[in-house]
């Protein structure tokens, strides 16, 4: 499972600016709470709607000993 993350960190993972990330969320129909940090469940919701960012896929592969 994911960890707590901020929107800024998620935007970095997707390689986009924060305003662009907000537009991506809006287009995907995701409405998230206004608090700074997103819970692991909310982060998973983002990944389900937008797909996992390449940085997250690489991290998961490395942590599982793949490569």
Buried (B, 14 or more C-beta within 10 A) or exposed (E): EBEEBBBEBBBBBBEBEEEEBBEBBEEBEBEBEEEEEBBEEBBBBBBEEBEBBEEBEEEEEEEEEEE
